[in-house]
Amino acid sequence: MKRMDLPTLFTRLGLWVDQTARDGPEQMACDEILLRTARNPVLRIYRWARPWVSAGYFVAPSAARSVRPDLPLCRRWTGGGVVVHEGDFTFALVVPRAEPWATTAAAESYRQLHMVMVQALKAEGIDASLTQDPSGEPGECFRAPVAHDVMAGGRKVAGGAQKRTRLGLLHQGSLQGAAQPGVGFPDLLASALSREVFVWDPEGLEPELDRLVAEKYGNEEFLRGPRME
């Protein structure tokens, strides 16, 4: 894979362009399993089985459902607001704790990652930049830019949310609207993030995926969650 001539965050990065179209609970379970098992930073690119709404961990289900009541809802392990996944470019970045970047302060890691995304989008011919005047209002994610979100054409086009554990850092992000990239964008973004990029193999993931969907992300109790309402 050709590497972009840009500053990078990692020495070596696995790229998983997930060819399986998944529903919301499966997407969330995939990312948690990645955080548990990855030994290198891994960038995973999503394919959705159909449009879904994802809600940050602390968003009440009633508020999340009001955004698009016609779509099914899943609950993320990460924070942030409500995101409608309907033709967006969705990704997860998993960084093991042993990587120095995994311990970077949340705001700074968010800024650094989105600066890389801005440069990758510019390489695609999209005039992107970081937020200059964030509203900071909670709610539907793409109606409320916060500090270091990605903007294009006067609108927020990329945002994300993070989860940190003793194992490392999970960043889930979405690129929407006018900034839809071309088919080569996964390679472009990966090469902007790391000096070396290799194809990551998800071998052995499916049995654990089924269990985690059944026990957690596909479970109505998790969706309701005591911290959500």
CYANA upper distance limits for C-alpha pairs under 8 A (distance plus 0.5 A):
  1 MET  CA    187 ASP  CA      7.32
  1 MET  CA    191 SER  CA      7.87
  1 MET  CA    197 VAL  CA      7.24
  1 MET  CA    198 PHE  CA      8.42
  2 LYS  CA    187 ASP  CA      8.37
  2 LYS  CA    188 LEU  CA      8.44
  2 LYS  CA    191 SER  CA      7.29
  3 ARG  CA    188 LEU  CA      8.01
  3 ARG  CA    191 SER  CA      5.04
  3 ARG  CA    192 ALA  CA      7.21
  3 ARG  CA    194 SER  CA      8.45
  3 ARG  CA    195 ARG  CA      7.28
  3 ARG  CA    196 GLU  CA      8.02
  4 MET  CA    188 LEU  CA      7.65
  4 MET  CA    191 SER  CA      6.16
  4 MET  CA    192 ALA  CA      5.98
  5 ASP  CA    192 ALA  CA      8.14
  6 LEU  CA    192 ALA  CA      6.64
  7 PRO  CA    192 ALA  CA      7.78
  7 PRO  CA    193 LEU  CA      8.30
  8 THR  CA    116 VAL  CA      8.31
  8 THR  CA    192 ALA  CA      6.44
  8 THR  CA    193 LEU  CA      5.28
  8 THR  CA    194 SER  CA      5.52
  8 THR  CA    195 ARG  CA      6.91
  9 LEU  CA    101 TRP  CA      7.74
  9 LEU  CA    193 LEU  CA      5.82
  9 LEU  CA    194 SER  CA      6.36
 10 PHE  CA     41 PRO  CA      8.14
 10 PHE  CA    101 TRP  CA      8.45
 10 PHE  CA    193 LEU  CA      6.70
 10 PHE  CA    194 SER  CA      5.02
 10 PHE  CA    195 ARG  CA      7.05
 11 THR  CA    194 SER  CA      5.90
 11 THR  CA    195 ARG  CA      5.59
 11 THR  CA    196 GLU  CA      6.58
 12 ARG  CA     40 ASN  CA      7.55
 12 ARG  CA     41 PRO  CA      7.65
 12 ARG  CA    194 SER  CA      6.20
 12 ARG  CA    195 ARG  CA      6.63
 12 ARG  CA    196 GLU  CA      5.20
 12 ARG  CA    197 VAL  CA      6.37
 12 ARG  CA    198 PHE  CA      8.19
 13 LEU  CA     40 ASN  CA      6.81
 13 LEU  CA     41 PRO  CA      5.59
 13 LEU  CA     42 VAL  CA      6.07
 13 LEU  CA     43 LEU  CA      7.68
 13 LEU  CA    190 ALA  CA      7.77
 13 LEU  CA    193 LEU  CA      8.26
 13 LEU  CA    194 SER  CA      6.35
 13 LEU  CA    195 ARG  CA      8.44
 13 LEU  CA    196 GLU  CA      6.75
 13 LEU  CA    197 VAL  CA      5.41
 13 LEU  CA    198 PHE  CA      6.87
 14 GLY  CA     40 ASN  CA      7.28
 14 GLY  CA     41 PRO  CA      6.68
 14 GLY  CA     42 VAL  CA      4.92
 14 GLY  CA     43 LEU  CA      6.62
 14 GLY  CA    197 VAL  CA      6.31
 14 GLY  CA    198 PHE  CA      5.49
 14 GLY  CA    199 VAL  CA      6.08
 14 GLY  CA    200 TRP  CA      5.28
 15 LEU  CA     42 VAL  CA      6.28
 15 LEU  CA     43 LEU  CA      5.44
 15 LEU  CA     44 ARG  CA      6.60
 15 LEU  CA    186 PRO  CA      8.50
 15 LEU  CA    187 ASP  CA      8.41
 15 LEU  CA    190 ALA  CA      7.29
 15 LEU  CA    197 VAL  CA      7.20
 15 LEU  CA    198 PHE  CA      6.57
 15 LEU  CA    199 VAL  CA      5.49
 15 LEU  CA    200 TRP  CA      5.72
 16 TRP  CA     42 VAL  CA      7.66
 16 TRP  CA     43 LEU  CA      6.57
 16 TRP  CA     44 ARG  CA      5.15
 16 TRP  CA     45 ILE  CA      6.79
 16 TRP  CA    199 VAL  CA      6.69
 16 TRP  CA    200 TRP  CA      5.63
 16 TRP  CA    201 ASP  CA      7.53
 16 TRP  CA    202 PRO  CA      8.25
 17 VAL  CA     44 ARG  CA      6.34
 17 VAL  CA     45 ILE  CA      5.31
 17 VAL  CA     46 TYR  CA      7.49
 17 VAL  CA    186 PRO  CA      7.92
 18 ASP  CA     44 ARG  CA      7.16
 18 ASP  CA     45 ILE  CA      6.26
 18 ASP  CA     46 TYR  CA      6.28
 18 ASP  CA     47 ARG  CA      7.12
 19 GLN  CA     46 TYR  CA      8.29
 19 GLN  CA     47 ARG  CA      7.07
 20 THR  CA     47 ARG  CA      6.82
 21 ALA  CA     46 TYR  CA      8.12
 21 ALA  CA     47 ARG  CA      5.11
 21 ALA  CA     48 TRP  CA      5.27
 21 ALA  CA     49 ALA  CA      4.98
 22 ARG  CA     26 GLU  CA      6.37
 22 ARG  CA     27 GLN  CA      6.62
 22 ARG  CA     47 ARG  CA      6.83
 22 ARG  CA     48 TRP  CA      5.54
 22 ARG  CA     49 ALA  CA      5.33
 23 ASP  CA     27 GLN  CA      6.80
 23 ASP  CA     48 TRP  CA      6.50
 23 ASP  CA     49 ALA  CA      5.85
 23 ASP  CA     50 ARG  CA      7.39
 23 ASP  CA     52 TRP  CA      8.02
 24 GLY  CA     28 MET  CA      6.89
 24 GLY  CA     48 TRP  CA      8.20
 24 GLY  CA     52 TRP  CA      6.86
 24 GLY  CA     53 VAL  CA      8.30
 24 GLY  CA     54 SER  CA      7.74
 24 GLY  CA     73 LEU  CA      7.79
 24 GLY  CA     74 CYS  CA      5.97
 25 PRO  CA     29 ALA  CA      6.65
 25 PRO  CA     74 CYS  CA      6.47
 25 PRO  CA     75 ARG  CA      8.20
 25 PRO  CA    213 VAL  CA      6.41
 25 PRO  CA    217 TYR  CA      5.29
 25 PRO  CA    218 GLY  CA      5.83
 26 GLU  CA     30 CYS  CA      6.56
 26 GLU  CA    209 LEU  CA      7.45
 26 GLU  CA    210 ASP  CA      8.44
 26 GLU  CA    213 VAL  CA      6.59
 26 GLU  CA    217 TYR  CA      7.95
 26 GLU  CA    218 GLY  CA      8.47
 27 GLN  CA     31 ASP  CA      7.03
 27 GLN  CA     46 TYR  CA      8.05
 28 MET  CA     32 GLU  CA      6.97
 28 MET  CA     75 ARG  CA      8.37
 28 MET  CA     76 ARG  CA      6.69
 28 MET  CA     77 TRP  CA      7.70
 28 MET  CA    217 TYR  CA      7.37
 29 ALA  CA     33 ILE  CA      6.69
 29 ALA  CA    209 LEU  CA      6.47
 29 ALA  CA    212 LEU  CA      6.49
 29 ALA  CA    213 VAL  CA      6.60
 29 ALA  CA    217 TYR  CA      7.11
 30 CYS  CA     34 LEU  CA      6.70
 30 CYS  CA    205 LEU  CA      8.43
 30 CYS  CA    209 LEU  CA      6.84
 31 ASP  CA     35 LEU  CA      6.85
 31 ASP  CA     92 ALA  CA      7.23
 31 ASP  CA     94 VAL  CA      8.21
 31 ASP  CA    170 LEU  CA      8.06
 32 GLU  CA     36 ARG  CA      6.90
 32 GLU  CA     77 TRP  CA      8.29
 32 GLU  CA    170 LEU  CA      8.39
 33 ILE  CA     37 THR  CA      6.63
 33 ILE  CA    205 LEU  CA      8.12
 33 ILE  CA    208 GLU  CA      8.15
 33 ILE  CA    209 LEU  CA      7.85
 34 LEU  CA     38 ALA  CA      5.91
 34 LEU  CA     42 VAL  CA      8.36
 34 LEU  CA     94 VAL  CA      7.18
 35 LEU  CA     94 VAL  CA      6.15
 35 LEU  CA     95 VAL  CA      7.76
 35 LEU  CA     96 PRO  CA      7.54
 35 LEU  CA    167 LEU  CA      7.42
 35 LEU  CA    168 GLY  CA      7.26
 35 LEU  CA    169 LEU  CA      7.65
 35 LEU  CA    170 LEU  CA      6.96
 36 ARG  CA    167 LEU  CA      7.08
 38 ALA  CA     42 VAL  CA      7.49
 38 ALA  CA     94 VAL  CA      7.96
 38 ALA  CA     95 VAL  CA      8.33
 38 ALA  CA     96 PRO  CA      7.27
 39 ARG  CA     96 PRO  CA      6.87
 40 ASN  CA     95 VAL  CA      7.30
 40 ASN  CA     96 PRO  CA      6.93
 41 PRO  CA     93 LEU  CA      7.62
 41 PRO  CA     94 VAL  CA      5.95
 41 PRO  CA     95 VAL  CA      4.92
 41 PRO  CA     96 PRO  CA      6.79
 41 PRO  CA     99 GLU  CA      8.46
 42 VAL  CA     93 LEU  CA      6.26
 42 VAL  CA     94 VAL  CA      5.73
 42 VAL  CA     95 VAL  CA      7.25
 42 VAL  CA    200 TRP  CA      7.84
 43 LEU  CA     91 PHE  CA      7.52
 43 LEU  CA     92 ALA  CA      6.31
 43 LEU  CA     93 LEU  CA      5.07
 43 LEU  CA     94 VAL  CA      7.04
 43 LEU  CA    190 ALA  CA      7.57
 44 ARG  CA     91 PHE  CA      5.97
 44 ARG  CA     92 ALA  CA      5.61
 44 ARG  CA     93 LEU  CA      6.86
 45 ILE  CA     89 PHE  CA      8.18
 45 ILE  CA     90 THR  CA      6.63
 45 ILE  CA     91 PHE  CA      4.98
 45 ILE  CA     92 ALA  CA      7.14
 45 ILE  CA    186 PRO  CA      7.67
 46 TYR  CA     89 PHE  CA      7.79
 46 TYR  CA     90 THR  CA      5.85
 46 TYR  CA     91 PHE  CA      6.15
 46 TYR  CA     92 ALA  CA      8.46
 47 ARG  CA     90 THR  CA      8.22
 48 TRP  CA     52 TRP  CA      8.41
 48 TRP  CA     85 HIS  CA      8.37
 50 ARG  CA     86 GLU  CA      8.08
 51 PRO  CA     71 LEU  CA      7.24
 51 PRO  CA     72 PRO  CA      8.34
 51 PRO  CA     84 VAL  CA      7.94
 51 PRO  CA     85 HIS  CA      5.99
 51 PRO  CA     86 GLU  CA      5.22
 51 PRO  CA     87 GLY  CA      8.04
 52 TRP  CA     71 LEU  CA      6.14
 52 TRP  CA     72 PRO  CA      5.91
 52 TRP  CA     73 LEU  CA      6.57
 52 TRP  CA     74 CYS  CA      8.00
 52 TRP  CA     84 VAL  CA      6.64
 52 TRP  CA     85 HIS  CA      5.74
 52 TRP  CA     86 GLU  CA      7.31
 53 VAL  CA     64 ALA  CA      8.24
 53 VAL  CA     68 ARG  CA      7.79
 53 VAL  CA     71 LEU  CA      6.90
 53 VAL  CA     72 PRO  CA      6.68
 53 VAL  CA     73 LEU  CA      5.31
 53 VAL  CA     74 CYS  CA      6.85
 53 VAL  CA     82 VAL  CA      7.47
 53 VAL  CA     83 VAL  CA      6.20
 53 VAL  CA     84 VAL  CA      5.04
 53 VAL  CA     85 HIS  CA      6.37
 54 SER  CA     64 ALA  CA      8.39
 54 SER  CA     73 LEU  CA      6.27
 54 SER  CA     74 CYS  CA      5.40
 54 SER  CA     75 ARG  CA      6.10
 54 SER  CA     76 ARG  CA      6.78
 54 SER  CA     82 VAL  CA      6.34
 54 SER  CA     83 VAL  CA      5.84
 54 SER  CA     84 VAL  CA      7.07
 54 SER  CA     85 HIS  CA      7.95
 55 ALA  CA     59 VAL  CA      6.55
 55 ALA  CA     61 PRO  CA      8.21
 55 ALA  CA     64 ALA  CA      6.55
 55 ALA  CA     73 LEU  CA      7.82
 55 ALA  CA     74 CYS  CA      6.86
 55 ALA  CA     75 ARG  CA      5.44
 55 ALA  CA     76 ARG  CA      6.31
 55 ALA  CA     80 GLY  CA      8.04
 55 ALA  CA     81 GLY  CA      6.42
 55 ALA  CA     82 VAL  CA      5.00
 55 ALA  CA     83 VAL  CA      6.96
 56 GLY  CA     75 ARG  CA      6.71
 56 GLY  CA     76 ARG  CA      5.67
 56 GLY  CA     77 TRP  CA      7.51
 56 GLY  CA     78 THR  CA      6.34
 56 GLY  CA     79 GLY  CA      4.82
 56 GLY  CA     80 GLY  CA      5.26
 56 GLY  CA     81 GLY  CA      5.59
 56 GLY  CA     82 VAL  CA      6.74
 56 GLY  CA    161 ALA  CA      8.40
 57 TYR  CA     75 ARG  CA      6.65
 57 TYR  CA     76 ARG  CA      5.94
 57 TYR  CA     77 TRP  CA      6.07
 57 TYR  CA     78 THR  CA      6.26
 57 TYR  CA     79 GLY  CA      5.45
 57 TYR  CA     80 GLY  CA      7.88
 57 TYR  CA    227 ARG  CA      8.37
 57 TYR  CA    228 MET  CA      7.68
 58 PHE  CA     79 GLY  CA      6.85
 58 PHE  CA     80 GLY  CA      8.26
 58 PHE  CA    227 ARG  CA      6.63
 58 PHE  CA    228 MET  CA      5.75
 59 VAL  CA     63 ALA  CA      7.48
 59 VAL  CA     64 ALA  CA      7.20
 59 VAL  CA     80 GLY  CA      8.47
 59 VAL  CA     81 GLY  CA      7.16
 59 VAL  CA     82 VAL  CA      8.10
 59 VAL  CA    228 MET  CA      6.03
 60 ALA  CA     64 ALA  CA      6.84
 60 ALA  CA    224 ARG  CA      8.31
 60 ALA  CA    228 MET  CA      4.82
 60 ALA  CA    229 GLU  CA      5.80
 61 PRO  CA     65 ARG  CA      6.46
 61 PRO  CA    223 LEU  CA      7.74
 61 PRO  CA    224 ARG  CA      6.97
 61 PRO  CA    228 MET  CA      7.16
 61 PRO  CA    229 GLU  CA      7.74
 62 SER  CA     66 SER  CA      6.78
 63 ALA  CA     67 VAL  CA      7.56
 63 ALA  CA    139 GLY  CA      8.44
 64 ALA  CA     68 ARG  CA      8.21
 64 ALA  CA     73 LEU  CA      8.14
 64 ALA  CA     82 VAL  CA      6.52
 65 ARG  CA     69 PRO  CA      5.53
 65 ARG  CA     73 LEU  CA      7.40
 67 VAL  CA     82 VAL  CA      8.22
 67 VAL  CA    140 GLU  CA      7.58
 68 ARG  CA     84 VAL  CA      8.17
 74 CYS  CA    217 TYR  CA      7.69
 74 CYS  CA    218 GLY  CA      8.39
 74 CYS  CA    223 LEU  CA      7.26
 75 ARG  CA    217 TYR  CA      7.49
 75 ARG  CA    222 PHE  CA      8.24
 75 ARG  CA    223 LEU  CA      6.23
 77 TRP  CA    163 LYS  CA      7.28
 78 THR  CA    161 ALA  CA      6.13
 78 THR  CA    162 GLN  CA      5.52
 78 THR  CA    163 LYS  CA      5.29
 78 THR  CA    170 LEU  CA      8.11
 78 THR  CA    171 HIS  CA      8.07
 78 THR  CA    172 GLN  CA      7.80
 79 GLY  CA    161 ALA  CA      5.94
 79 GLY  CA    162 GLN  CA      6.73
 79 GLY  CA    163 LYS  CA      7.56
 80 GLY  CA    141 CYS  CA      7.74
 80 GLY  CA    160 GLY  CA      7.67
 80 GLY  CA    161 ALA  CA      5.79
 80 GLY  CA    162 GLN  CA      8.46
 81 GLY  CA    138 PRO  CA      7.09
 81 GLY  CA    139 GLY  CA      5.91
 81 GLY  CA    140 GLU  CA      6.16
 81 GLY  CA    141 CYS  CA      5.37
 82 VAL  CA    139 GLY  CA      6.74
 82 VAL  CA    140 GLU  CA      5.14
 82 VAL  CA    141 CYS  CA      5.73
 83 VAL  CA    140 GLU  CA      6.88
 83 VAL  CA    141 CYS  CA      6.18
 83 VAL  CA    142 PHE  CA      7.63
 85 HIS  CA     90 THR  CA      8.30
 87 GLY  CA    176 GLN  CA      8.12
 88 ASP  CA    174 SER  CA      6.91
 88 ASP  CA    175 LEU  CA      6.19
 88 ASP  CA    176 GLN  CA      5.40
 88 ASP  CA    177 GLY  CA      8.04
 88 ASP  CA    180 GLN  CA      7.77
 89 PHE  CA    174 SER  CA      6.16
 89 PHE  CA    175 LEU  CA      5.45
 89 PHE  CA    176 GLN  CA      7.02
 89 PHE  CA    180 GLN  CA      7.48
 89 PHE  CA    181 PRO  CA      8.33
 90 THR  CA    172 GLN  CA      8.16
 90 THR  CA    173 GLY  CA      6.31
 90 THR  CA    174 SER  CA      4.94
 90 THR  CA    175 LEU  CA      6.84
 91 PHE  CA    172 GLN  CA      6.44
 91 PHE  CA    173 GLY  CA      5.86
 91 PHE  CA    174 SER  CA      6.91
 92 ALA  CA    170 LEU  CA      7.48
 92 ALA  CA    171 HIS  CA      6.07
 92 ALA  CA    172 GLN  CA      4.90
 92 ALA  CA    173 GLY  CA      6.66
 93 LEU  CA    170 LEU  CA      6.37
 93 LEU  CA    171 HIS  CA      5.59
 93 LEU  CA    172 GLN  CA      6.98
 94 VAL  CA    168 GLY  CA      7.94
 94 VAL  CA    169 LEU  CA      6.32
 94 VAL  CA    170 LEU  CA      5.19
 94 VAL  CA    171 HIS  CA      6.97
 95 VAL  CA     99 GLU  CA      7.14
 95 VAL  CA    101 TRP  CA      8.06
 95 VAL  CA    102 ALA  CA      6.27
 95 VAL  CA    168 GLY  CA      6.13
 95 VAL  CA    169 LEU  CA      5.63
 95 VAL  CA    170 LEU  CA      7.04
 96 PRO  CA    102 ALA  CA      7.03
 96 PRO  CA    167 LEU  CA      6.42
 96 PRO  CA    168 GLY  CA      4.80
 96 PRO  CA    169 LEU  CA      6.93
 97 ARG  CA    102 ALA  CA      5.96
 97 ARG  CA    103 THR  CA      7.58
 97 ARG  CA    166 ARG  CA      7.34
 97 ARG  CA    167 LEU  CA      5.74
 97 ARG  CA    168 GLY  CA      4.41
 97 ARG  CA    169 LEU  CA      7.46
 98 ALA  CA    102 ALA  CA      7.88
 98 ALA  CA    168 GLY  CA      8.10
 99 GLU  CA    103 THR  CA      8.20
100 PRO  CA    104 THR  CA      7.60
101 TRP  CA    109 SER  CA      7.84
102 ALA  CA    168 GLY  CA      6.33
102 ALA  CA    169 LEU  CA      6.01
103 THR  CA    168 GLY  CA      8.43
104 THR  CA    108 GLU  CA      7.09
104 THR  CA    109 SER  CA      6.18
105 ALA  CA    109 SER  CA      6.53
106 ALA  CA    110 TYR  CA      6.61
106 ALA  CA    162 GLN  CA      8.34
107 ALA  CA    111 ARG  CA      6.69
108 GLU  CA    112 GLN  CA      6.58
109 SER  CA    113 LEU  CA      6.56
110 TYR  CA    114 HIS  CA      6.68
110 TYR  CA    148 HIS  CA      7.29
110 TYR  CA    160 GLY  CA      8.43
111 ARG  CA    115 MET  CA      6.56
111 ARG  CA    148 HIS  CA      5.65
111 ARG  CA    149 ASP  CA      8.28
112 GLN  CA    116 VAL  CA      6.94
113 LEU  CA    117 MET  CA      6.90
113 LEU  CA    193 LEU  CA      8.50
114 HIS  CA    118 VAL  CA      6.54
114 HIS  CA    130 LEU  CA      7.87
114 HIS  CA    148 HIS  CA      7.31
114 HIS  CA    149 ASP  CA      7.34
114 HIS  CA    150 VAL  CA      6.97
115 MET  CA    119 GLN  CA      6.87
115 MET  CA    129 SER  CA      8.37
115 MET  CA    130 LEU  CA      7.68
116 VAL  CA    120 ALA  CA      6.74
116 VAL  CA    189 LEU  CA      8.19
116 VAL  CA    192 ALA  CA      6.83
116 VAL  CA    193 LEU  CA      7.19
117 MET  CA    121 LEU  CA      6.57
117 MET  CA    150 VAL  CA      8.49
117 MET  CA    189 LEU  CA      7.21
117 MET  CA    192 ALA  CA      8.42
118 VAL  CA    122 LYS  CA      6.63
118 VAL  CA    128 ALA  CA      5.94
118 VAL  CA    129 SER  CA      6.37
118 VAL  CA    130 LEU  CA      7.92
118 VAL  CA    150 VAL  CA      7.35
119 GLN  CA    123 ALA  CA      6.76
119 GLN  CA    128 ALA  CA      8.39
119 GLN  CA    192 ALA  CA      8.42
120 ALA  CA    124 GLU  CA      7.06
120 ALA  CA    185 PHE  CA      8.35
120 ALA  CA    188 LEU  CA      6.89
120 ALA  CA    189 LEU  CA      6.26
120 ALA  CA    192 ALA  CA      7.13
121 LEU  CA    125 GLY  CA      7.01
121 LEU  CA    126 ILE  CA      5.76
121 LEU  CA    127 ASP  CA      7.71
121 LEU  CA    128 ALA  CA      7.00
121 LEU  CA    179 ALA  CA      8.08
121 LEU  CA    181 PRO  CA      7.80
122 LYS  CA    126 ILE  CA      5.35
122 LYS  CA    127 ASP  CA      6.12
122 LYS  CA    128 ALA  CA      6.84
124 GLU  CA    181 PRO  CA      7.42
124 GLU  CA    182 GLY  CA      8.08
124 GLU  CA    185 PHE  CA      8.36
126 ILE  CA    152 ALA  CA      7.95
126 ILE  CA    179 ALA  CA      6.98
127 ASP  CA    152 ALA  CA      6.50
127 ASP  CA    153 GLY  CA      8.08
128 ALA  CA    150 VAL  CA      7.10
128 ALA  CA    151 MET  CA      6.03
128 ALA  CA    152 ALA  CA      5.16
128 ALA  CA    153 GLY  CA      8.32
129 SER  CA    150 VAL  CA      6.20
129 SER  CA    151 MET  CA      5.80
129 SER  CA    152 ALA  CA      7.08
130 LEU  CA    147 ALA  CA      8.36
130 LEU  CA    148 HIS  CA      5.70
130 LEU  CA    149 ASP  CA      6.05
130 LEU  CA    150 VAL  CA      5.18
130 LEU  CA    151 MET  CA      6.28
131 THR  CA    145 PRO  CA      7.49
131 THR  CA    146 VAL  CA      7.53
131 THR  CA    147 ALA  CA      6.35
131 THR  CA    148 HIS  CA      5.75
131 THR  CA    149 ASP  CA      5.78
131 THR  CA    150 VAL  CA      6.52
131 THR  CA    151 MET  CA      6.52
131 THR  CA    156 LYS  CA      8.35
132 GLN  CA    147 ALA  CA      8.00
132 GLN  CA    148 HIS  CA      8.43
133 ASP  CA    147 ALA  CA      8.18
134 PRO  CA    144 ALA  CA      7.96
134 PRO  CA    145 PRO  CA      5.59
134 PRO  CA    146 VAL  CA      5.10
134 PRO  CA    147 ALA  CA      6.06
135 SER  CA    144 ALA  CA      6.39
135 SER  CA    145 PRO  CA      6.27
135 SER  CA    146 VAL  CA      6.59
136 GLY  CA    144 ALA  CA      6.67
136 GLY  CA    145 PRO  CA      6.72
136 GLY  CA    146 VAL  CA      5.33
136 GLY  CA    147 ALA  CA      8.06
137 GLU  CA    144 ALA  CA      5.98
137 GLU  CA    145 PRO  CA      8.20
137 GLU  CA    146 VAL  CA      8.26
138 PRO  CA    144 ALA  CA      7.22
139 GLY  CA    143 ARG  CA      8.24
139 GLY  CA    144 ALA  CA      7.70
140 GLU  CA    144 ALA  CA      7.25
141 CYS  CA    145 PRO  CA      7.75
141 CYS  CA    159 GLY  CA      7.97
142 PHE  CA    156 LYS  CA      6.45
142 PHE  CA    157 VAL  CA      7.60
142 PHE  CA    158 ALA  CA      8.25
142 PHE  CA    159 GLY  CA      7.97
143 ARG  CA    156 LYS  CA      7.89
144 ALA  CA    156 LYS  CA      8.33
145 PRO  CA    149 ASP  CA      6.59
145 PRO  CA    156 LYS  CA      6.50
145 PRO  CA    159 GLY  CA      8.47
149 ASP  CA    156 LYS  CA      7.30
149 ASP  CA    157 VAL  CA      8.39
149 ASP  CA    158 ALA  CA      6.60
149 ASP  CA    159 GLY  CA      5.81
149 ASP  CA    160 GLY  CA      8.47
150 VAL  CA    156 LYS  CA      6.32
150 VAL  CA    157 VAL  CA      6.23
150 VAL  CA    158 ALA  CA      5.38
150 VAL  CA    159 GLY  CA      7.05
151 MET  CA    155 ARG  CA      5.84
151 MET  CA    156 LYS  CA      4.89
151 MET  CA    157 VAL  CA      5.87
151 MET  CA    158 ALA  CA      7.46
152 ALA  CA    156 LYS  CA      7.00
152 ALA  CA    157 VAL  CA      6.77
152 ALA  CA    178 ALA  CA      7.73
152 ALA  CA    179 ALA  CA      7.37
153 GLY  CA    178 ALA  CA      7.99
157 VAL  CA    175 LEU  CA      6.03
157 VAL  CA    176 GLN  CA      5.49
157 VAL  CA    177 GLY  CA      6.42
157 VAL  CA    178 ALA  CA      7.65
157 VAL  CA    179 ALA  CA      6.73
158 ALA  CA    173 GLY  CA      7.59
158 ALA  CA    174 SER  CA      6.04
158 ALA  CA    175 LEU  CA      4.90
158 ALA  CA    176 GLN  CA      6.79
159 GLY  CA    173 GLY  CA      6.20
159 GLY  CA    174 SER  CA      6.36
159 GLY  CA    175 LEU  CA      7.52
160 GLY  CA    171 HIS  CA      7.15
160 GLY  CA    172 GLN  CA      5.91
160 GLY  CA    173 GLY  CA      4.53
160 GLY  CA    174 SER  CA      6.87
161 ALA  CA    171 HIS  CA      6.15
161 ALA  CA    172 GLN  CA      6.01
161 ALA  CA    173 GLY  CA      7.10
162 GLN  CA    169 LEU  CA      7.48
162 GLN  CA    170 LEU  CA      5.96
162 GLN  CA    171 HIS  CA      4.92
162 GLN  CA    172 GLN  CA      6.89
163 LYS  CA    169 LEU  CA      6.32
163 LYS  CA    170 LEU  CA      5.58
163 LYS  CA    171 HIS  CA      7.10
164 ARG  CA    168 GLY  CA      6.29
164 ARG  CA    169 LEU  CA      5.05
164 ARG  CA    170 LEU  CA      6.87
165 THR  CA    169 LEU  CA      7.00
175 LEU  CA    179 ALA  CA      7.33
175 LEU  CA    180 GLN  CA      7.31
176 GLN  CA    180 GLN  CA      6.59
181 PRO  CA    185 PHE  CA      6.38
184 GLY  CA    188 LEU  CA      6.83
185 PHE  CA    189 LEU  CA      6.39
186 PRO  CA    190 ALA  CA      6.57
187 ASP  CA    191 SER  CA      6.55
188 LEU  CA    192 ALA  CA      6.73
189 LEU  CA    193 LEU  CA      6.81
190 ALA  CA    194 SER  CA      6.78
190 ALA  CA    197 VAL  CA      7.14
191 SER  CA    195 ARG  CA      7.09
191 SER  CA    196 GLU  CA      7.61
191 SER  CA    197 VAL  CA      6.90
204 GLY  CA    208 GLU  CA      8.40
205 LEU  CA    209 LEU  CA      6.57
206 GLU  CA    210 ASP  CA      6.73
207 PRO  CA    211 ARG  CA      7.04
208 GLU  CA    212 LEU  CA      6.68
209 LEU  CA    213 VAL  CA      6.66
210 ASP  CA    214 ALA  CA      6.75
211 ARG  CA    215 GLU  CA      6.56
212 LEU  CA    216 LYS  CA      6.00
212 LEU  CA    217 TYR  CA      7.22
213 VAL  CA    217 TYR  CA      5.36
213 VAL  CA    218 GLY  CA      5.38
213 VAL  CA    219 ASN  CA      7.79
214 ALA  CA    218 GLY  CA      5.94
214 ALA  CA    219 ASN  CA      6.67
215 GLU  CA    219 ASN  CA      6.56
216 LYS  CA    222 PHE  CA      6.37
217 TYR  CA    222 PHE  CA      6.90
217 TYR  CA    223 LEU  CA      7.68
218 GLY  CA    222 PHE  CA      8.18
218 GLY  CA    223 LEU  CA      8.32
219 ASN  CA    223 LEU  CA      7.13
220 GLU  CA    224 ARG  CA      6.74
221 GLU  CA    225 GLY  CA      6.40
224 ARG  CA    228 MET  CA      6.88
224 ARG  CA    229 GLU  CA      7.43
225 GLY  CA    229 GLU  CA      7.46
